[in-house]
Amino acid sequence: MRSDSYLINVARGEIIDQTALRNALEQKHIAGAAIDVTYPEPLPDDHELWSVPNLLITPHTADTPELVTHLFAERLRINVGAWINGKPLTGEVEPVLGY
């Protein structure tokens, strides 16, 4: 990439070598980057990428209200059925993992 280039990743965190990205940004090989996905996700609070000034990290929450409403309604339908039948719920919160 040219030194005035910006990298944007909204695909999967694993497709970017995050150490190489950090180095490219710190050494000004590229002008900046914005990533909506990371590996791991979410990034730990002490991860090295948080301190890179020319890197924007967004929270990976780009769903539209129309899509989210449908997905949540379907999840609710599935989980009510699972709960009634004494089966495991889908998508349980994992506080230790941060999501």
C-alpha positions, 0 to 999 in steps of 0.5 A: 500500500502507498504511504497515503493509503488507509486500510478499512476492514469490516470483514473478519478480524483474522484477515488482517495481521494486526501486528503488521498493521500496527507496525505499518501505522507506527512506521507511517508505511500507511496513513491510517486504518479503521477496523470494525472487526478484530481478533480476538473480539472484543479486544482486551483492554490492554491490547497494543492496538488501543494505543495506535493513534492513527487507528480507529477501532469501531464497536462492530455494531452496524446492523440496521434496526430493520434487520436487528428487529427481525433477528431478535424476534426470531431469537426470542421465538427460538429461546422461548421454545427452548425454555418451555422444553427445558433445552439450552438457550441460544446466544447466552451472554458470556460476561467473562468474554465481554459479550 
